[in-house]
Amino acid sequence: GLGVGTVLLDAAVSHLSSLGATRAHLYTDSNCSWKFYELHGFKRTATHRANREERRHAMPRESFLYELDLTA
């Protein structure tokens, strides 16, 4: 709640842009505050729902892939 995550995310996006990247991708899960990424312009591009076997191996129930267009 102090804005540290926003500062770190902005720095990462700036760094990727300075390297010439046109897109940023990140992977997160339902145990994370994924809405934070959506508030910062990331769009969910895929969702994976763990099956019984995957959950048995401590995988999160849902995992998400996000993308940010760095050219916008």
Residue pairs with C-beta under 8 A, 6 or more apart in sequence:
5 36
6 40
9 37
9 40
12 24
13 24
13 68
13 70
16 24
16 70
17 70
21 70
22 69
22 70
22 71
23 67
23 68
23 69
23 70
24 42
24 67
24 68
24 70
25 65
25 66
25 67
25 68
26 37
26 42
26 65
26 66
26 68
27 63
27 64
27 65
27 66
28 34
28 37
28 63
28 64
28 66
29 60
29 61
29 62
29 63
29 64
30 60
30 61
30 62
30 63
30 64
31 60
34 44
34 64
34 66
37 66
38 44
38 66
40 68
41 68
41 69
41 72
42 66
42 67
42 68
43 66
43 67
43 68
44 64
44 65
44 66
45 65
45 66
45 67
46 64
46 65
47 62
47 63
47 64
47 65
48 62
48 63
48 64
48 65
49 61
49 62
50 59
50 60
50 61
50 62
50 63
55 61
